[in-house]
Amino acid sequence: MSGLRMSMEVVDPEILSLLARLEQHDTGTYAHSMRVAEYCDWFAGHLNMRRTDRARFVYSALLHDIGKLRIPSEMLNKNSRLTDEEWHEIRNHPLYGMEFVRELADRNIVLPDVITMHHENTDGTGYPFNSRTLELPAQVRIIRVIDSFDAMTSNRNYQLVKTVDEALDELIRCEGTLYDPEIVRLFCAQIQNGTHSSSQ
Ligand SMILES: [Fe+2]
């Protein structure tokens, strides 16, 4: 995380202000967003993504769940079963996210697709669009994998936390349905190479 922390000093003030609001609103989502962005930065480096594309991708990853600002933190952290209305609300967070990043997207600093499509699956299921005709850009397919990997390996309910190997197995089990097989293959290989701190 140190590389990302250092580069945060030059992050657009609008992004920092949104992140500060997210930290205030729900520390769990904030911490998850920081980790996901850090994984995205690390993975983009392995893919030799161009500098500006990599920066845009990382900023989008930092804000991928920013729509959760519109959802009460009690609902985000509810331990009991969600009602249909609550579940519907949670599933709208990718769309709500656009309300917060429109200006950043207009300035071409973040990628709207990463915000709105990060829960869409390779087989056309997922939310909020749930459409087989949707073309998922590479950055969306990457964050879909990384978002899930982080959720599996850092679940706040310790009984549901998976080891790194269990999480990689789960990604492989769901490749072609939830996840892009090529991204899963590259991600698993890089994690197993041990170049990320989570593998040590
Ligand atoms: Fe999300």
Residues whose N, C-alpha, C, O or C-beta is under 5 A from the ligand:
A	BS01	LIG	H64 D65
